[in-house]
Amino acid sequence: MENIAEDNKQQELLEKIANQRKFLQKTPQIPLKTRKEVLKKLYQNIKSMMPDICDALQKDLNKSPTESYMTEIGLVLEEISYMLRHLRSLMRKKHVYTPISNFPAKSFHVPCAYGVVLIISPWNYPFLLAVQPLVDAIAAGNTVILKPSSNSANTSAVLESLLASTFDEAHATTILWNSKQDGDALLEQEYDFVFYTGSTNVGQKVLQSAAKHFTPAVLEMGGKSPCIVDESANIKLAAKRIVFGKFLNAGQTCVAPDFVFCHENVKDALVREIEKQIVLQYSIDPILNKSYPKMINEKQFNSVLGLIDAKNLIFGGKFDENVQKIEPTLVCATFEDEVMQREIFGPVLPIVTFKNLDEVVEKVGTLPKPLAFYVFTKNRKNAEFLMSSCQFGGGCVNDTIMHIANNHLGFGGIKQSGMGAYHGKVGFQTFSHFKNVVKKANWLDLPMRYQPFNKFKDWLIKMFLK
């Protein structure tokens, strides 16, 4: 019976892919009007389903309606609004310079859809990280098969309902599969583009599967994103913004500051201010705070708890297994401690110290390249030195997280933290293949490229190509 069920799932997926290919065969270049109409419909359906979306996020992660809108729903609506404003320009054929060796001619590139796009989204921001890339893919003229995470089952069910009420199934649909075998079967199929957000380990499998079919892929992963605080930093403001970025979604954020790397002369002052900010933002008992999110499941809860070493504890450390909450926690650390060996993905913030910025650059250079990088300083030269000397996906000077809220900036990682980017114009370009064309005139045909060659042609070729 189990084999029959697996065969039925496989057949369902194959039919979805086949239907989307037929849809694209009929309309290989989805018109601007159609794209805008469906994006407007998606916008309105999200607005009307907002109570359901907020309820699902509360059940999955205990997110408050305010945090749900600020960090998920609002950013999706903003992405749709951006596409509706700019889609005509983004779709337009772009003319480029034509060298004289091609005279007489015009050169241009045309954005075209890849085709059937597979989007695999994670559980930590289950609405945002599913729908935002979907918006970019649809704007670029693709069809989409969305695989949301089974760990955020309530939000996944809402996503299924949202897509069903917005799109023809041949345009965009969901696959709600749960097991590892399901994931393997999903990746075995051939798509025209794959977009994955999640862990590095699974990202490797996604890339290997895509490579079998020579399918382009974008991977959005994570890593230990450092937060550098130098001697000149505004300590009170730095603490306020670090607490916001780190403990948002209870630390289950791929671009959260994973550790603070602060100058040894400001450590004590910074720790005191962070402690104050935790109380101000989350109350004296965050576990009882109804707006403070929980760990997604027991596995994640135990994983993060295992990183709290009592002898290194500075602040916090309390937890409640009944509600799977861990309060914002500060620990002192060295780079040899277990808490510094992997991405934490929870509300535990290690504090490490340095003596000079050269030490920071040297140490960060030995670590896997992070998705985000944050610097707090009043010294412009220090900011420029750190930003230019360290490799990372994106980041902020004197803030955390907020670079992802600007859809005029691409968002993506580098090497272990990802490849490729999206958001706004960059998102449209990511989900587009650009056909590059030279259109030659018929009224003149320069003879120099044709055989038989002679000294005069040789001279002409060298004159044009130099």
Secondary structure, DSSP 8 states (H G I E B T S, - for coil): -HHHHHHHHHHHHHHHHHHHHHHHHH-SS--HHHHHHHHHHHHHHHHHTHHHHHHHHHHHH---HHHHIIIIIHHHHHHHHHHHHHHHHHHS-EEE---GGG-SEEEEEEEEE-SEEEEE--SSSTTHHHHHHHHHHHHTT-EEEEE--STTHHHHHHHHHHHHHHS-TTTEEE----SHHHHHHHHHS--SEEEEES-HHHHHHHHHHHHHTT--EEEE-----EEEE-TTS-HHHHHHHHHHHHHGGGG--TTS--EEEEETTTHHHHHHHHHHHHHHHH-S-GGG-TTS---SSHHHHHHHHTT--GGGEEE---EETTTTEE--EEEE--TTSGGGSS---SSEEEEEEESSHHHHHHHHHHS---SEEEEE-S-HHHHHHHHHHS--SEEEES-SSGGGG-TTS-EE--GGGEE-EESHHHHHHHTEEEEEEEEE-SS---GGGSSS--HHHHHHHHHH--
